[in-house]
Amino acid sequence: MGSRSTCLPRLLIIGFAATIALLGGCNVEEQITLRPVSFTELPGWNDDDQAAAFGALLKSCRKMKSADTACVAALALGDGIDQKAARDFFEANYTPNVVEGGDAPGLVTAYYEPEVKGSREKSGAFQVPVYGRPPDLITIVPETERARFNDRITGFRDTPEGQVPYYARAEINGGALAGRGLELLYLDDPVELFYMQVQGSGVVRLPNGSVIRLTYAGKNGYPYTSIGKLLVERGEIAKGAANMEAVKAWLHADPARGRALMEENQSYVFFAELGSDSSAPIGAEGVPLTPGRSLAVDAAYHRLGLPVFVTASDLADETGKPFRRLMIAQDVGSAIRGPERGDIFFGSGEAAGGIAGGVAHPARFFILLPKH
């Protein structure tokens, strides 16, 4: 079988010859090739539970306004099919393609939905505001492509002198948005707000025991900077020990230096409140995320809604075996950039966070493209 390539990352690599011909000769950051392979070449394919991935795929197919033929077939099957039927479906409707030619080796990290303490009112320990998206924020790139433009400012506001970059994290912490009615909630810990922004969603438990689910509503448009990476570069934390809990401990040990470090990441995320019937965070595709089956990808290379078989031999799954799993591309992230760069959604709460915080492993991606 031949190979298929593209030279315009922002468009879906779909493998249609006519489309590829139209893209010839364009200027790109990185050229890649998708080489078709058989399902028998996917390590661990027969050991996976494709029915779990099928359930996640159905969410994407139901969201699509113009479904491809594979989605039409998936919707016809509907909910509740078993593992064999799901495997037969994927093998009948998709062709796996291995990613080749990328500038960087494949890498998977992980994220989760944290649960934090908060209040509707600013009182007592609850002094840290959680802001909704400001109406004067002008974003000049699509949210699904924010990773591609993470090296520049993409958020602005109008002033009498013209457009200027939107407020950075330090300015917002200093009160730039205070008093505008943008406060959704108040938390008791600025570090927990910071990490909720990194994760892009959160569950806030109120003093009366009720919970509010928050979802990503936009960012101020500044490049995302990893503070864990900064601590490693400065010798504050050893490279192999720079997990989420270690960084949190460093931030809490001295609140003043912690705030200064967090403000070096000028990126600031805004939230929206989900309805009470929501049982999972919403990804960039607009569908509820499925723990262990939803994957954040670089949408400049891969269309949201595509199945992706991920192998990471150094990462153990729940059974202790190497991570080899069919996932669905349903989210994006500012730090998720490249054709073999993914972020695995592991679910909600402290247990999921304990897993997600330590994931950073080499990986290979097999992109499943619809046959028709």
ZIQUISUL-V611150 format. One record per pair of residues at least 4 apart in sequence whose ideal C-beta (glycine too) atoms are under 8 Angstrom apart, sorted by the first residue. I is the first residue (numbers start at 1). J is the second residue. Records with the same first field share a line. If there is no record, write none. Layout:
I=J / J
This chain:
1=35 / 36
2=36
3=33 / 34 / 35 / 36 / 100
4=13 / 15 / 20 / 33 / 34 / 35 / 36 / 97
5=20 / 31 / 32 / 33 / 34 / 101
6=11 / 13 / 19 / 20 / 23 / 31 / 32
7=23 / 24 / 25 / 26 / 28 / 31
8=23 / 26 / 28
9=28 / 29 / 30 / 148 / 298 / 300 / 301 / 339
10=145 / 148 / 300
11=19 / 23
12=302 / 303
13=32 / 34 / 301 / 302 / 367 / 369
14=19 / 303 / 369 / 370
15=20 / 34 / 97 / 369
16=20
17=21
18=22
19=23
20=24
30=102 / 103 / 338 / 339
31=101
32=99 / 100 / 101 / 102 / 301 / 339
33=99 / 100 / 101
34=97 / 98 / 99 / 100 / 367 / 369
35=97 / 98 / 100
36=95 / 96 / 97
37=41 / 42 / 96 / 97 / 98 / 366
38=96
39=45 / 90 / 91 / 96
40=45
41=96 / 98
42=96 / 309 / 311 / 324 / 366
43=311 / 324
44=48 / 311 / 321 / 322 / 324 / 325
45=309 / 324 / 326
46=87
47=321 / 324
48=53 / 309 / 324 / 325 / 326
49=53 / 83
50=54 / 83 / 86 / 87 / 89 / 90 / 326
51=55 / 81 / 82 / 83 / 85 / 86
52=56 / 290 / 292 / 293
53=57 / 86 / 90 / 293 / 307 / 325 / 326 / 327 / 328
54=58 / 74 / 77 / 81 / 86 / 89 / 90
55=59 / 79 / 290 / 293
56=60 / 290 / 293 / 294 / 327 / 328 / 330
57=61 / 71 / 74 / 305 / 307 / 328
58=62 / 74 / 75 / 78 / 79
59=63 / 287 / 288 / 290 / 328 / 330
60=64 / 71 / 285 / 287 / 304 / 305 / 328 / 330
61=67 / 71 / 74 / 75 / 305
62=75 / 287
63=285 / 286 / 287 / 305
64=68 / 71 / 305
67=71 / 72 / 75
68=72 / 370 / 372
69=73 / 93 / 370 / 371 / 372
70=74 / 93 / 94 / 370 / 371 / 372
71=75 / 305
72=76
73=77 / 89 / 92 / 93
74=89 / 93
77=81 / 85 / 89
81=85 / 86 / 89
82=86
83=87
84=88
85=89
86=90
87=91
88=92
89=93
90=94 / 307 / 326 / 368
92=371
93=370 / 371 / 372
94=307 / 368 / 369 / 370 / 371
95=368 / 369 / 371
96=309 / 366 / 367 / 368
97=366 / 367 / 368 / 369
98=364 / 365 / 366
99=106 / 339 / 340 / 364 / 365 / 366 / 367
102=106 / 338 / 339 / 340
103=338
104=338 / 340 / 341
105=340 / 362
106=340 / 341 / 342 / 362 / 363 / 364 / 365
107=338 / 340 / 341 / 342 / 360 / 361 / 362 / 363
108=310 / 312 / 315 / 323 / 341 / 342 / 343 / 344 / 359 / 360 / 361 / 363
109=335 / 342 / 343 / 344 / 356 / 359 / 360
110=343 / 344 / 345 / 346 / 355 / 356 / 357 / 359
111=198 / 199 / 200 / 296 / 333 / 343 / 344 / 345 / 346 / 356
112=199 / 345 / 346 / 347 / 348 / 349 / 352 / 353 / 355 / 356
113=199 / 201 / 202 / 203 / 280 / 281 / 347 / 348 / 349 / 352
114=192 / 195 / 196 / 199 / 202 / 203 / 348 / 349 / 353
115=202 / 203 / 204 / 205 / 211 / 348 / 349 / 350
116=187 / 189 / 192 / 193 / 196 / 202 / 203 / 204 / 205
117=126 / 187 / 188 / 189 / 192 / 204 / 205
118=126 / 130 / 185 / 186 / 187 / 188 / 204 / 205 / 206 / 212
119=123 / 124 / 126 / 185 / 186 / 188 / 206 / 207
120=185 / 186 / 206
121=126 / 186
122=126 / 127 / 129 / 183 / 186
123=186
125=188
126=186 / 187 / 188
127=186 / 188
128=186 / 187 / 188 / 189 / 190 / 193
129=177 / 178 / 182 / 183 / 185 / 186
130=183 / 184 / 185 / 186 / 187 / 193 / 196 / 204 / 214 / 271
131=172 / 177 / 182 / 183 / 184 / 270 / 271
132=182 / 183 / 184 / 217 / 270 / 271 / 272 / 273
133=137 / 182 / 217 / 218 / 270 / 271 / 272
134=177 / 180 / 182 / 270
136=157 / 158
137=155 / 156 / 157 / 166 / 218 / 220 / 221 / 270
138=155 / 156 / 157 / 158 / 163 / 166
139=143 / 154 / 155 / 218 / 221
140=154 / 155 / 156 / 221
141=145 / 146 / 148 / 149 / 154
142=146
143=218 / 284 / 332
144=284 / 299 / 304 / 332
145=149 / 299 / 300 / 332
146=150 / 154 / 219 / 332 / 334
147=298 / 299 / 300 / 332 / 333 / 334 / 335 / 336 / 337
148=298 / 300 / 337
149=154
150=223 / 224 / 334 / 335 / 337
151=223
152=223
153=165 / 166 / 221 / 222 / 223
154=221
155=165 / 166 / 219 / 220 / 221 / 222
156=163 / 164 / 165 / 166 / 221
157=163 / 164 / 165 / 166 / 167
158=162 / 163
159=163 / 164
165=221 / 222
166=220 / 221 / 222
167=171 / 172 / 176 / 177 / 220 / 268
168=172 / 220 / 222 / 263 / 266 / 268
169=173 / 220 / 222 / 262 / 263 / 265 / 266 / 267 / 268
170=174 / 263 / 266
171=176
172=176 / 177 / 220 / 268
173=190 / 259 / 263
177=182
184=214 / 271 / 272 / 273
185=204 / 212 / 214
187=192 / 193 / 196 / 204
188=192
189=193
190=194 / 255 / 258 / 259 / 262
191=195 / 248 / 251 / 252 / 258 / 262
192=196
193=197
194=198 / 251 / 262 / 265
195=199 / 244 / 248
196=201 / 202 / 214 / 271
197=267 / 268 / 269
198=269
200=215 / 216 / 269 / 281 / 331 / 333
201=213 / 214 / 215 / 216 / 271 / 281 / 282
202=213 / 214 / 271
203=211 / 212 / 213 / 214 / 348 / 349
204=211 / 212 / 213 / 214
205=209 / 210 / 211
206=210 / 211 / 212
212=273
213=273 / 274 / 278 / 281
214=271 / 272 / 273 / 274
215=271 / 272 / 273 / 274 / 281 / 282
216=269 / 270 / 271 / 272 / 282 / 284
217=270 / 271 / 272
218=269 / 270
219=267 / 268 / 269 / 270 / 334
220=266 / 267 / 268 / 270
222=266 / 267 / 268
223=266 / 267 / 334
224=265 / 267 / 334 / 335
225=229 / 230 / 264 / 265 / 266 / 267
226=230 / 265 / 335
227=231 / 247 / 261 / 262 / 264 / 265
228=232 / 237 / 242 / 243 / 244 / 247
229=233 / 242
230=234 / 261 / 264
231=236 / 237 / 242 / 247 / 250 / 261
232=236 / 237 / 238 / 239 / 242
236=250
237=241 / 242 / 246 / 247 / 250
238=242
241=246
242=246 / 247
243=247 / 357 / 358
244=248 / 353 / 356 / 357 / 358
245=249 / 354 / 357
246=250
247=251
248=252
249=253
250=258
251=255 / 258 / 261 / 262
252=258
253=258
254=258
255=259
256=260
257=261
258=262
259=263
260=264
267=334
274=278 / 281 / 282
278=282 / 288
279=288
280=288 / 289 / 290 / 348
281=288 / 289 / 345 / 348
282=286 / 287 / 288 / 289
283=287 / 288 / 289 / 294 / 296 / 304 / 330 / 331 / 332 / 345
284=296 / 299 / 304 / 330 / 331 / 332
285=304 / 305 / 329 / 330 / 331
287=330
289=294 / 330 / 331 / 345
290=294 / 328 / 330 / 345
291=345 / 346 / 347 / 348 / 352
292=325 / 327 / 344 / 345 / 346 / 347
293=325 / 326 / 327 / 328 / 345
294=327 / 328 / 330 / 331 / 344 / 345
295=308 / 310 / 327 / 328 / 329 / 330 / 331 / 342 / 343 / 344 / 345
296=329 / 330 / 331 / 332 / 333 / 336 / 342 / 343 / 344 / 345
297=301 / 302 / 304 / 308 / 329 / 331 / 332 / 336 / 341 / 342 / 343
298=302 / 332 / 336 / 337 / 338 / 339 / 341
299=303 / 304 / 329 / 332
300=337
301=338 / 339
302=306 / 308 / 329 / 339 / 367
303=329
304=329 / 330 / 331 / 332
305=328 / 329 / 330
306=328 / 329 / 367 / 368 / 369
307=326 / 327 / 328 / 329 / 367 / 368
308=326 / 327 / 328 / 329 / 342 / 365 / 366 / 367 / 368
309=324 / 325 / 326 / 327 / 365 / 366 / 368
310=323 / 324 / 325 / 326 / 327 / 342 / 344 / 363 / 364 / 365 / 366
311=322 / 323 / 324 / 363 / 364 / 366
312=322 / 323 / 324 / 361 / 362 / 363 / 364
313=322 / 323 / 362
314=322 / 361 / 362
315=322 / 323 / 359 / 361 / 363
316=320 / 321 / 322 / 323
317=321 / 322 / 323 / 324 / 325
323=361
326=368
327=342 / 344
331=343 / 345
332=336
333=343
335=343
336=341 / 342 / 343
337=341
339=365
340=363 / 364 / 365
342=363 / 365
344=356 / 359
346=352 / 355 / 356 / 359
347=351 / 352
348=352
349=353
350=354
351=355
352=356
353=357
354=358
355=359
